[in-house]
Amino acid sequence: MKLNSRYNSLALALVLVLSGCVREGLSARSTRQLSQRRVRTKYGVLRGLLVNLGVEGLGDAEAFLGIPYAAPPINNLRFMPPGSPSPWREEKVANQHKPVCPQRLPDIRNETEALRRMSAGRYQYLRRLLPYLRNQSEDCLYLNLYTPAPGQS
């Protein structure tokens, strides 16, 4: 993806640090306005969303959700090294999170029992996070990228 070099470090930081809270923020605190900018990649054209991350001082961001970075490791590709994703011809609107990779989710239905195994902070974090981890699939090799909104530096 061609991104202005000054956005690279901020984009990487947002991807790594904010991916969990942004997912919550996109559904709870922000509008989902389609961005006017189109980004050309070697696989096709992407269009994202303009969002407010709900973090004071951070400003608005442009979110590109569910960008494939490898071929889905399903059927005969299971347990094989990842291959390149298939290119797309039409503009891809990158506005939805894709499934997460399969994983065993912790049982936190009984709060008293869960607090014997983990801290209160971890328990609260898992309560917020678990609804987003329920959609699981082997087809899970996608990126969510966040960049400063156009016009912000």
Summary of the structure (lengths in Angstrom):
residues: 153
radius of gyration: 17.4
end to end distance: 18.6
largest distance: 52.3
contacts: 394
relative contact order: 0.22
helix: 31%
strand: 24%
